């Protein structure tokens, strides 16, 4: 019986140590924030934590507020698959906490976006990457 994956891999990708994964995540979030600024977004918050959820970036452009999940992976497909249903629920819960009592958001359009970081490519901003329900 042949194994499809090597030991120490997840979905065909090599596993990183926790410190290396943390550094990669910080680097990806910094790159994503810079990229969004270049596109005209104003960064309102980074690494916002509430309960068991975290929002990588909260950004605003005009009347749109985006709760942005940043994923750095070896491929675009792997980055999209890394946004799990459980992760979506946690991000949505943190977003509800962040927006609670914010009267300045009464007329804002709220959405959940993603920025995908893939080696040797520009970051990709995916608008409405997922629904914030659940």
C-alpha positions as CSV (number, residue, x, y, z in Angstrom):
1,X,0.0,0.0,0.0
2,X,1.7,3.2,-1.2
3,X,1.3,6.5,0.7
4,X,0.2,9.5,-1.3
5,X,1.9,11.9,1.1
6,X,5.3,12.0,2.7
7,X,5.5,12.2,6.5
8,X,5.5,15.7,7.7
9,X,3.4,17.1,4.8
10,X,-0.1,18.4,4.7
11,X,-2.0,18.5,1.5
12,X,1.3,18.0,-0.4
13,X,3.0,20.9,1.3
14,X,5.9,20.7,3.7
15,X,5.0,21.4,7.3
16,X,6.8,24.3,8.8
17,X,7.8,24.7,12.5
18,X,5.5,26.9,14.5
19,X,8.0,29.8,14.6
20,X,8.6,29.6,10.9
21,X,4.9,29.4,10.1
22,X,4.3,32.4,12.5
23,X,7.0,34.4,10.7
24,X,5.6,33.5,7.3
25,X,2.2,34.6,8.5
26,X,3.5,38.0,9.7
27,X,5.4,38.5,6.5
28,X,2.3,37.6,4.4
29,X,0.1,40.0,6.4
30,X,2.6,42.8,6.1
31,X,2.8,42.3,2.3
32,X,-1.0,42.1,2.1
33,X,-1.4,45.3,4.1
34,X,1.1,47.1,1.8
35,X,-0.6,45.7,-1.3
36,X,-4.1,46.9,-0.1
37,X,-2.7,50.4,0.7
38,X,-1.4,50.6,-2.8
39,X,-4.9,49.8,-4.1
40,X,-6.3,52.7,-2.0
41,X,-7.5,50.8,1.1
42,X,-7.0,52.3,4.6
43,X,-5.9,49.8,7.2
44,X,-8.1,50.1,10.3
45,X,-6.8,47.2,12.3
46,X,-4.3,44.3,12.0
47,X,-4.3,41.0,13.9
48,X,-7.5,41.9,15.7
49,X,-8.4,39.2,18.3
50,X,-11.7,38.6,19.9
51,X,-12.5,35.4,21.8
52,X,-11.3,32.5,19.7
53,X,-11.3,34.4,16.4
54,X,-8.8,36.7,14.7
55,X,-9.0,39.0,11.8
56,X,-5.8,39.5,9.9
57,X,-6.7,42.9,8.4
58,X,-9.6,45.2,8.7
59,X,-9.5,47.7,5.8
60,X,-11.8,50.4,4.5
61,X,-12.1,52.1,1.1
62,X,-15.0,54.5,0.6
63,X,-18.1,52.9,2.2
64,X,-16.7,49.4,2.1
65,X,-15.2,47.7,5.1
66,X,-13.4,44.4,4.4
67,X,-12.4,41.8,6.9
68,X,-9.4,40.3,5.2
69,X,-8.0,36.8,5.7
70,X,-4.4,36.4,4.5
71,X,-3.2,33.1,3.3
72,X,0.4,32.4,2.2
73,X,0.7,29.0,0.5
74,X,2.6,27.3,-2.3
75,X,-0.3,27.6,-4.7
76,X,-3.5,29.7,-5.2
77,X,-5.6,26.6,-4.8
78,X,-3.9,25.6,-1.5
79,X,-4.4,29.2,-0.2
80,X,-8.1,29.1,-1.0
81,X,-8.5,25.7,0.6
82,X,-6.8,26.9,3.7
83,X,-9.8,29.1,4.5
84,X,-11.8,26.4,6.3
85,X,-15.5,26.6,7.4
86,X,-14.3,26.6,11.0
87,X,-11.9,29.5,10.2
88,X,-14.7,31.4,8.5
89,X,-16.9,31.1,11.6
90,X,-14.1,32.4,13.8
91,X,-13.4,35.3,11.5
92,X,-17.1,36.2,11.3
93,X,-17.4,36.1,15.1
94,X,-14.4,38.4,15.5
95,X,-15.9,40.7,12.9
96,X,-19.1,41.0,14.8
97,X,-17.1,41.9,17.9
98,X,-15.0,44.4,16.0
99,X,-18.1,46.2,14.6
100,X,-20.1,46.2,17.8
101,X,-21.0,49.7,18.8
102,X,-19.2,51.3,15.8
103,X,-21.8,53.9,14.7
104,X,-19.4,55.0,11.9
105,X,-20.2,51.7,10.1
106,X,-23.9,52.3,10.0
107,X,-23.9,53.0,6.2
108,X,-20.9,50.8,5.4
109,X,-20.9,47.7,3.2
110,X,-19.3,44.9,5.1
111,X,-17.7,41.9,3.4
112,X,-15.1,39.1,3.9
113,X,-12.2,39.2,1.5
114,X,-8.9,37.3,1.2
115,X,-5.5,38.1,0.1
116,X,-3.6,35.1,-1.3
117,X,0.2,35.2,-1.1
118,X,1.9,32.7,-3.5
119,X,5.6,32.6,-4.3
120,X,6.8,34.6,-7.3
121,X,3.4,36.2,-7.9
122,X,1.8,39.5,-6.9
123,X,-0.6,39.1,-4.0
124,X,-4.2,38.4,-5.2
125,X,-7.1,40.3,-3.6
126,X,-10.2,38.1,-3.7
127,X,-13.3,40.2,-2.9
128,X,-16.2,38.5,-1.2
129,X,-14.1,35.4,-0.7
130,X,-16.6,33.9,1.7
131,X,-19.9,34.6,3.5
132,X,-19.7,35.8,7.1
133,X,-22.6,33.7,8.3
134,X,-22.4,30.6,10.4
